[in-house]
Amino acid sequence: MFAPRPLARLLALLAAGCLTTAAGVPPATAAPTGAPTGAPTGAPTGAPSASLDGPVVRLDAGRIRGLDDGTVRTFAGIPFARPPVGALRWTDPVPPAPWTGVAGATRPGAQCPQLASGKPAGAEDCLYLNVTAPSRPARGPRPVMVWLHGGGYTTGGGDLYGARRLAGQGDVVVVTPNYRLGAFGYLALPGLAGSGTFGLADQVEALRWVRRNAAAFGGDPGNVTLFGESAGGMSTCALLTSPALRGLAAKAIIQSGSCLLDWVSGTYVPIPGIPPIRPYSPLAGSEETGLSAAGQLGCAKGAELACLRAKPVAELMKVNDGFASNLAYGTPLLPLDPARALRAGRFARIPVISGGNRDEATGFVAGVAQAGYPVTAENYPKLIEGAFGEHADAVAREYPLRDFASPGQAWAAISTDRAWACPTLAGDRALAARTTVYAYEFADEHAPNVSGVTADFPLGAQHASELPYLFDLGGRPWHAMTAGQWRLAGQMIGYWTSFARTGRPRAAGAPAWPAFTGPGGPLLSMRPADQGGIGPARYRQEHRCGFWAGLGG
C-alpha cells in the first residue's frame, strides 16, 4: 500500500507494530488434519484430546468445539467463507459450506498470504475468524466487538490479537477475522467484479457472519462495534462510507486510521523524491497497476485474469509489491473516495471513537534509518523542500533542527503532525458535524516498543503502541509494562468496552470522557498516572494544526 520496494515490507510491519509480534510468531500454515468425519475442507480443526470436553456451540454451518480456561471461552479457526482458491480467487467471499459432526475450533486457521522475513507465508485458504467470550453466565446478550487488524493491507492476521483481557474484563464478545491481503485482497483489473476491494468484502462478510452467529456465543447481533487500527482503522473508516455497512455495525472505533490521512512526499518514507501516498485509490489507477503487475508475470494482454488465477501463490508473491495494496473507490463497496465522503457527510450516523498516537511517525523514521536511509542534517532541508515546495521555508522555521534531539526526531514530528495528527483532527470534525464522536490521543511517552526498532531519539507513543494495552499481542501479555501502564490498560479497556455496550465511553476510576464538539476537541489524552494521568489533550496546539491549516494541510 504505502511504499515502493524495497521498503514496503518493512513499513507494513511497522504499520502493524509487529516487528516484535507478528514477525516473532511462526508463519501460519494450514491447520492439521483431524476434522470430524463429514467436516468440509477448510473447517476448523484441532487436537482432539484438547477439545473433548470443551464448549460446543451450533453455528449456521455446523457445530464447533472450543476451549474454556475458566475466564474466557475461545473458538479459533472458524471459517466465515469458503476458501478463495481456484475459480474463487479474486471473487467476493462465499459463505462456508455446512459440515456434519462437531469440528474442533482450538487452533487458528492460516493467515492470508504475506511475506515474513522476505519469504512467502500463510495460505490462500485463510478466511477464518476467532471468537473470545467470557466464561461466566451473562445477564443478557453481550456487546460484540469485531477487530480489523493493521499491517499496511499486506501483513497480519486476526490470531495475533489475543482478546482474553478485552473480553474477560470488558464482558464483551470479541471477534478477530482475517481478510485477504496484498495482491489477493486488492487486485483490480478492467471488467473484474469486486476489483480493488476483495479484502474489504471479506471484512463485510465477517460482519454478516457475526450477525448470523453472534447469539451462539452469547453476543447481541444488534449491538456490534467495528474497530481497527492502522489499515484496519482505515478500513473501518472506509466502511462507514460504504452502503454495505448498513445494519451490520452500531458503533465504530478508528485507531490511527482516519479517512483523511494523507502522506505528502517523504512523510511516510523519509527519502527525497518518494511520491505522495494515500490509503485509498481511484479504481482506474488500481486497474492500471494490476495490468502492469500482470505484465511483469508474463500474462498476455486481454487474458490477465485467467493467467493470474493459474499462477501459484509463491510466484504472485514475488511481485506482490507491484500490485495495488490499498482500497479502490468508484466501486460498489466504496462508491466515493472515503475522504470525500467523510467531508460531505455521506457516512453512517453511528457513534464513533476516533484517535491516534502522539508520536505516530517515530517508528517509521527509525525503521527506515535502520534500513539505510537515515534523516540527517544534510538531507533534512531536501526532505522539507520535496514535501512542501513553496512552503518549505515556513516549515523549516516552524521545525528548526535546534529544537530536536536529532534530525530524525525533527522529521518524525513533521510527519506525525502533518500526515497523521492534523488530518485525524480534521476527520474528527467532519464526523462530529453529523454524529457523536469521542476523540483521544494515546500519549504514554514510555509505551512498549512494539516496532522493535532503535533510534537516537525517544520513540514515545509510536504507531501501534496502544495495542498492548488492549490485546495480548501474539497471544501473550506484554510483560514489560509497569503497574501504572497496566492500570491505564484497564482504564482503556473500560472505555472501549463500555462504549461498545452503551455508546458512551466510561471507565471505573477514570475521568469522564466528553464528546468532541468544537474545532479542536475536546480530546482525551491517555497517559499513565506518573505522566499526569488521563486528562484533556492540548492536541491542536501540540501538533501545530493551526500552522498546517494555514498552509492548506
LUMFIVO-395175 format. One line per field, with one value per residue (C-alpha): residue in one letter; x, y, z. Coordinates in steps of 0.5 Angstrom, whole numbers, always signed. Layout:
N
aa	c(A ...)
east	c(X ...)
north	c(Y ...)
up	c(Z ...)
***
This chain:
553
aa	c(M F A P R P L A R L L A L L A A G C L T T A A G V P P A T A A P T G A P T G A P T G A P T G A P S A S L D G P V V R L D A G R I R G L D D G T V R T F A G I P F A R P P V G A L R W T D P V P P A P W T G V A G A T R P G A Q C P Q L A S G K P A G A E D C L Y L N V T A P S R P A R G P R P V M V W L H G G G Y T T G G G D L Y G A R R L A G Q G D V V V V T P N Y R L G A F G Y L A L P G L A G S G T F G L A D Q V E A L R W V R R N A A A F G G D P G N V T L F G E S A G G M S T C A L L T S P A L R G L A A K A I I Q S G S C L L D W V S G T Y V P I P G I P P I R P Y S P L A G S E E T G L S A A G Q L G C A K G A E L A C L R A K P V A E L M K V N D G F A S N L A Y G T P L L P L D P A R A L R A G R F A R I P V I S G G N R D E A T G F V A G V A Q A G Y P V T A E N Y P K L I E G A F G E H A D A V A R E Y P L R D F A S P G Q A W A A I S T D R A W A C P T L A G D R A L A A R T T V Y A Y E F A D E H A P N V S G V T A D F P L G A Q H A S E L P Y L F D L G G R P W H A M T A G Q W R L A G Q M I G Y W T S F A R T G R P R A A G A P A W P A F T G P G G P L L S M R P A D Q G G I G P A R Y R Q E H R C G F W A G L G G)
east	c(+0 +5 +12 +16 +20 +25 +22 +15 +15 +19 +14 +8 +11 +12 +5 +2 +7 +9 +17 +17 +10 +8 +15 +16 +10 +12 +9 +2 +1 -6 -9 -7 -12 -16 -23 -29 -32 -36 -33 -31 -24 -22 -27 -24 -19 -15 -12 -18 -15 -15 -22 -26 -29 -29 -35 -40 -44 -48 -47 -51 -46 -45 -43 -36 -32 -27 -23 -25 -20 -25 -24 -26 -28 -24 -26 -21 -20 -28 -29 -33 -33 -30 -23 -22 -18 -18 -24 -26 -19 -21 -28 -33 -33 -38 -41 -38 -41 -44 -41 -43 -41 -37 -31 -25 -24 -18 -13 -12 -13 -8 -6 -7 -1 +4 +12 +15 +22 +22 +19 +12 +8 +1 -4 -10 -15 -15 -22 -22 -24 -23 -28 -27 -32 -33 -34 -39 -46 -49 -55 -57 -54 -47 -44 -40 -33 -30 -23 -20 -12 -7 -1 -1 -6 +0 +1 -2 -8 -13 -10 -4 -9 -11 -17 -17 -17 -21 -27 -26 -25 -30 -35 -36 -35 -29 -28 -22 -22 -17 -18 -14 -8 -4 -5 -10 -14 -14 -12 -16 -17 -22 -28 -27 -32 -30 -24 -20 -24 -23 -20 -26 -31 -28 -29 -36 -37 -34 -39 -45 -43 -43 -50 -52 -48 -46 -52 -49 -43 -48 -47 -52 -52 -56 -50 -44 -38 -33 -26 -19 -12 -8 -10 -16 -17 -17 -22 -26 -27 -28 -34 -37 -38 -40 -47 -45 -45 -52 -55 -48 -45 -48 -41 -34 -27 -22 -15 -9 -14 -18 -20 -17 -10 -5 +2 +6 +12 +17 +12 +11 +18 +23 +27 +27 +23 +18 +11 +5 +1 -6 -10 -15 -14 -19 -21 -18 -11 -11 -13 -7 -3 -6 -5 +2 +4 +0 +5 +11 +9 +8 +1 -2 -6 -13 -12 -9 -15 -14 -7 -6 -11 -7 +0 +2 +2 +10 +10 +5 +9 +15 +12 +7 +9 +8 +0 -4 -5 -10 -17 -20 -26 -31 -33 -40 -37 -34 -38 -34 -27 -28 -24 -29 -35 -33 -32 -39 -43 -44 -43 -46 -49 -47 -43 -35 -29 -23 -16 -9 -2 +2 +9 +6 +12 +18 +18 +17 +23 +27 +26 +28 +34 +36 +35 +40 +36 +37 +35 +41 +42 +44 +38 +33 +32 +32 +26 +23 +23 +21 +15 +13 +15 +14 +12 +19 +22 +16 +16 +24 +22 +17 +21 +28 +33 +36 +29 +30 +35 +36 +34 +30 +26 +25 +23 +18 +15 +13 +11 +7 +3 +2 +1 -3 -5 -8 -11 -14 -17 -20 -23 -26 -29 -32 -35 -37 -41 -46 -45 -43 -35 -31 -23 -17 -9 -5 +1 +5 +12 +15 +10 +13 +17 +12 +16 +23 +27 +32 +33 +38 +31 +26 +20 +15 +8 +9 +5 +1 +4 -3 -4 -1 -6 -12 -9 -4 +0 +2 -3 +2 +1 +6 +10 +15 +9 +9 +4 +2 +1 -3 -7 -8 -9 -15 -18 -17 -21 -26 -27 -27 -32 -37 -37 -39 -44 -48 -45 -41 -34 -34 -29 -28 -24 -22 -24 -31 -30 -33 -36 -32 -36 -31 -26 -20 -24 -24 -20 -18 -10 -9 -3 -1 -1 +6 +6 +0 -6 -12 -14 -15 -10 -7 -8 -9 -3 +2 +1 +1 -5 -6 +0 -1 -8 -5 -1 -7 -5)
north	c(+0 +5 +5 +3 -3 -5 -1 -4 -10 -6 -1 -6 -9 -2 +0 -6 -5 -12 -13 -16 -19 -22 -23 -26 -31 -37 -37 -39 -46 -50 -53 -60 -66 -69 -65 -70 -74 -70 -63 -60 -58 -51 -53 -51 -57 -58 -63 -68 -69 -62 -61 -67 -63 -56 -52 -53 -48 -49 -44 -44 -48 -53 -55 -53 -54 -49 -48 -46 -43 -41 -34 -34 -39 -39 -41 -41 -42 -41 -41 -35 -36 -41 -42 -36 -41 -43 -40 -36 -33 -25 -26 -24 -28 -34 -37 -43 -50 -53 -59 -65 -67 -63 -59 -57 -50 -50 -47 -41 -42 -40 -32 -30 -30 -25 -24 -26 -24 -24 -31 -33 -35 -36 -40 -37 -42 -36 -33 -35 -32 -33 -31 -30 -29 -29 -36 -33 -33 -27 -23 -22 -21 -18 -13 -16 -12 -14 -12 -11 -12 -7 -8 -4 -8 -13 -17 -19 -24 -24 -29 -24 -21 -24 -22 -25 -19 -15 -20 -22 -15 -12 -17 -17 -22 -20 -23 -22 -24 -25 -22 -22 -18 -15 -18 -23 -17 -11 -13 -9 -11 -8 -12 -16 -15 -13 -10 -7 -9 -16 -15 -10 -15 -20 -16 -14 -22 -23 -18 -22 -28 -24 -22 -29 -33 -28 -30 -37 -34 -30 -24 -19 -19 -12 -9 -10 -5 -5 -3 -3 +0 +3 -1 -4 +3 +6 +0 +2 +9 +7 +2 +8 +11 +4 +2 -5 -3 -2 -6 -9 -5 +0 +4 +4 +6 +8 +8 +11 +11 +17 +17 +24 +21 +24 +23 +28 +27 +24 +24 +16 +14 +20 +19 +25 +24 +19 +21 +22 +17 +16 +10 +10 +10 +11 +5 +7 +7 +1 -3 +0 -2 -9 -9 -7 -13 -18 -16 -17 -24 -25 -25 -23 -17 -19 -25 -23 -25 -33 -32 -30 -35 -40 -37 -41 -36 -36 -33 -28 -26 -25 -18 -17 -10 -9 -10 -4 -6 -1 +0 +2 +7 +8 +1 -2 -2 +5 +9 +15 +17 +16 +22 +26 +22 +24 +31 +31 +28 +21 +16 +12 +16 +12 +14 +14 +14 +16 +18 +16 +16 +22 +20 +16 +17 +16 +8 +9 +14 +10 +4 +7 +9 +2 +0 +5 +12 +16 +23 +27 +35 +35 +32 +35 +41 +37 +33 +39 +42 +36 +35 +43 +46 +54 +53 +50 +56 +56 +49 +50 +56 +52 +46 +48 +43 +46 +44 +37 +32 +29 +31 +24 +27 +33 +30 +25 +31 +34 +27 +26 +33 +34 +27 +24 +28 +34 +30 +26 +32 +34 +28 +28 +35 +32 +26 +30 +35 +29 +24 +23 +23 +21 +23 +21 +21 +16 +19 +14 +17 +10 +6 -1 -1 -5 -4 -7 -1 +3 +11 +16 +20 +18 +13 +15 +14 +11 +8 +2 +3 +3 -4 -8 -4 -7 -14 -19 -19 -26 -29 -26 -21 -15 -17 -11 -6 -2 -3 +4 +2 -4 +1 +5 -1 -3 +4 +4 -3 +0 +6 +2 -4 +1 +5 -2 -3 +4 +8 +12 +11 +10 +7 +6 +11 +14 +22 +23 +23 +29 +28 +32 +39 +44 +46 +43 +38 +36 +30 +26 +24 +17 +17 +13 +17 +18 +22 +26 +21 +21 +28 +34 +34 +40 +37 +42 +47 +41 +38 +46 +44 +52 +52 +47 +49 +56 +52 +48 +42)
up	c(+0 +3 +0 -6 -6 -2 +4 +3 +7 +13 +13 +13 +19 +23 +21 +25 +30 +29 +28 +35 +35 +28 +26 +32 +31 +27 +20 +19 +16 +14 +20 +21 +19 +24 +23 +25 +19 +15 +16 +10 +7 +11 +17 +24 +26 +33 +37 +39 +46 +48 +46 +48 +54 +51 +50 +44 +40 +34 +28 +22 +18 +24 +31 +34 +40 +43 +50 +56 +61 +67 +65 +57 +52 +46 +39 +34 +26 +25 +17 +15 +8 +3 +1 -4 -8 -16 -19 -12 -13 -14 -12 -7 -1 -1 +6 +8 +6 +12 +16 +20 +27 +32 +29 +33 +34 +38 +33 +29 +21 +17 +16 +9 +4 +6 +6 +13 +13 +6 +5 +3 +9 +10 +5 +1 +5 +10 +11 +19 +25 +32 +38 +45 +50 +58 +61 +67 +65 +62 +65 +58 +51 +51 +46 +40 +38 +31 +31 +24 +24 +22 +17 +11 +8 +7 +13 +20 +22 +27 +31 +33 +38 +44 +47 +54 +58 +53 +53 +60 +64 +59 +59 +51 +46 +41 +34 +30 +23 +17 +11 +4 +4 -2 -9 -6 -3 -7 -15 -20 -27 -32 -32 -26 -21 -14 -16 -11 -5 -4 +3 +5 +2 +7 +13 +11 +10 +17 +20 +16 +20 +26 +25 +24 +29 +35 +39 +39 +43 +48 +43 +41 +34 +34 +38 +34 +35 +29 +31 +28 +28 +22 +16 +20 +22 +15 +13 +19 +17 +10 +12 +15 +8 +5 +3 +5 +13 +14 +19 +21 +26 +31 +33 +31 +34 +29 +32 +27 +21 +19 +12 +12 +13 +7 +7 +2 +0 +5 +11 +11 +8 +9 +3 -2 -8 -6 -8 -4 -1 +0 +4 -2 -10 -15 -19 -25 -22 -19 -25 -29 -23 -24 -31 -30 -25 -29 -35 -30 -29 -37 -37 -44 -46 -45 -41 -35 -30 -33 -33 -26 -23 -26 -22 -16 -9 -9 -16 -14 -8 -12 -15 -9 -8 -16 -14 -11 -4 -2 -2 -9 -9 -15 -13 -11 -4 -4 -9 -7 -4 +3 +5 +0 +3 +10 +9 +5 +11 +7 +12 +17 +23 +29 +35 +34 +38 +34 +36 +34 +38 +40 +36 +30 +26 +30 +29 +21 +21 +26 +22 +15 +18 +20 +13 +11 +10 +16 +16 +17 +18 +10 +8 +12 +8 +2 +5 +7 +0 -3 +1 +2 -4 -4 +4 +5 +9 +13 +15 +17 +21 +25 +26 +27 +28 +34 +38 +37 +39 +32 +25 +25 +31 +28 +21 +26 +29 +22 +19 +26 +25 +18 +16 +22 +28 +24 +19 +24 +28 +21 +21 +28 +26 +20 +24 +30 +25 +24 +29 +37 +37 +43 +41 +44 +44 +46 +50 +54 +53 +55 +52 +50 +44 +39 +33 +36 +32 +36 +35 +37 +40 +44 +40 +45 +44 +37 +32 +34 +41 +44 +42 +48 +53 +49 +47 +48 +42 +39 +45 +50 +55 +54 +61 +60 +62 +69 +74 +72 +65 +67 +70 +64 +60 +65 +64 +56 +56 +61 +56 +50 +52 +56 +49 +46 +51 +51 +46 +52 +54 +61 +66 +73 +77 +70 +68 +65 +57 +54 +47 +41 +40 +38 +32 +37 +41 +47 +46 +52 +53 +55 +60 +66 +73 +73 +67 +69 +68 +63 +62 +57 +51 +48 +41 +36 +40 +41 +34 +31 +27 +26 +23 +18 +17 +14 +9 +7 +10)
***
